[in-house]
Amino acid sequence: MTSSTGPIDATATSAWQDLSAHESTLTPDLRGWFEADPARAQRLTLQLADLHVDLSKNLVTDETLALLVRLADEVGLADRLQAQLTGEHINVTEDRAVLHTALRRPAGAEPRLVVDGQDVDADVQAELAKMYAFADRVRSGEWTGVTGARVRTVVNIGIGGSDLGPVMAYEALKPYVQDGLEVRFVSNIDPTDLAEKVKGLDPTTTLFIVASKTFGTLETLTNARLAREWLWTELSAAGVLEDSDDARTAAVAQHFVAVSTALDKVAVFGIDPANAFGFWDWVGGRYSVDSVIGTSLAIAIGPDGFRDFLAGFHAVDQHVATTPFAQNVPVLMGLLNVWYVNFLGAHTHAVLPYAQYLHRFPAYLQQLTMESNGKSVRWDGTPVTTQTGEVFWGEPGTNGQHAFYQLIHQGTRLIPADFIAVANPAHPLRDGDADVHALFLANYFAQTKALAFGKTADEVRAEGTAEEIVPARVFSGNRPTTSILAASLTPSVLGQLIALYEHITFVQGVVWGIDSFDQWGVELGKKLAMEIAPAVVGDADALAAQDPSTRSLISTYLALRS
């Protein structure tokens, strides 16, 4: 059923009014707060499955947190969470349930989840079993190309959620990838992307996965056709493909599979529908890495690794569903983001993984958070009553320290930052007697300390600094951070990190009263691109129909191209 009531206006709640009054009298003083309260770190550090989460360096007091939790209660967060988990159509503009949490429910979970007459648990487990069986065939060498050679390279063709999640997870879990297997990812319609990704590949050992729910995404299908042509050309050049339609069709059947529910279109392309893996309209693209969209990942790390990945998601889902808000890590982190955006004027949020394998995690979060909460109307179509969304961004430490940390430390803008690290590296190297990972994590600890506590003018003077230089070397401190630390970057821990931010995003959306699960904002540009395409290839009438700026740009392009 569709959610029948409109959102509660957070700004009209008593908690919001009290938070506004509280903010007007609050002077952040992390140095003073820690000195006055030696137990602050212990009290504001929580455990989320395998994640140790320290919230103590945020610009909040116990009163702030109590008011934020009250806000969550007054906007009906508990009811909204229950509505999501039980399959109500909380994606109201598309009249859909939002059930990515069902993708990671373990087999045999009780009570059974039946939504709109669909046995969700049975359907999910059936598709996972099919994906696992296929992954095993590829990994064992049972699945071969047209020459009988085993697959050595998987090329995932998708865009948005069909790319960002799988590539991020593959990069994060490279130590778990089977020897002799490699996965590459093609997303951009820029022909350079595909050309670079197939460069040097042996067509006889290459498997393409075309990931498109509708099998109609412009970028994905264009790249799929180009990949198909590459396959035919290269197999012919290698002398292993006859010049016949039957041979070409057979080659596609052996070297292409699909993640799609449009089986008719899959078959027309040449892919055997038996080798298509499906999912459902209640799985949003940016929430789909734990579905069969992760087929490339399941091949790379194996079904057992993928099950561990899903178990990590589920552990966080259970925490969110059963933990009181005052100790609920994703809820608290979502509420902290609301605090920074709506009360302290933050516009961006940095995510800084001190783990090189997580180098694509900030990019993944950009879609998750900004496509979800970049909205200016509420789920009932009325205008929002406050600011929504943040710009999420980041790079791995220590690279970022030598690039943009200056702005975070001494700039005029408030930039909350999440620091993520693991205690045990995949590659425990030493530089002489020095443990390199320990040196690396010394930076992780030092940065949050410096951001929180800064350096006063007197401390700078005490170092013998010339007076005229003192102001430039003062650090104000009171720059908020959250520290997340895990033992190792396992598939489960990665699942936990992803689920953590999924639920953070959900919490913010509920407070703001928006539908975090549609993405109409991406549609207009795609529609206009199709209308403009004829002009770009020389259609004079189509060119004349454009606005003056677009017409001038296209004309310049045509002149340069010729």
Secondary structure, DSSP 4 states (H G I P E B T S, - for coil): -B--SPPP-GGGSHHHHHHHHHHHH----HHHHHHH-TTHHHHTEEEETTEEEE-TTSS--HHHHHHHHHHHHHTTHHHHHHHHHTT-B-BTTTTB---GGGGGPPTT-SS--EETTEEHHHHHHHHHHHHHHHHHHHHHT-SB-TTSPBP-EEEEE--GGGTHHHHHHHHHTGGGSPTT-EEEEE--SSHHHHHHHHTT--GGGEEEEEE-SSS--HHHHHHHHHHHHHHHHHHHHTT-S-SSHHHHHHHHHHHEEEE-S-HHHHHHHT--GGGEE---TTS-GGG-TTTGGGHHHHHHHHHHHHHHHHHHHHHHHHHHHHS-GGG-HHHHHHHHHHIIIIIS---EEEEEEESGGGTTHHHHHIIIIIIHH--SB-TTSPBPSS----EEE---TTGGGGTTHHHHHHSSS---EEEEEESS-SS--EETTEEHHHHHHHHHHHHHHHHHH-B-HHHHHHTT--GGGGGGG-B-----EEEEEES---HHHHHHHHHHHHHHHHHHHHHHT--TT--GGGHHHHHHHHHHHHHHTT-HHHHHTS-HHHHHHHHHHHHHH-
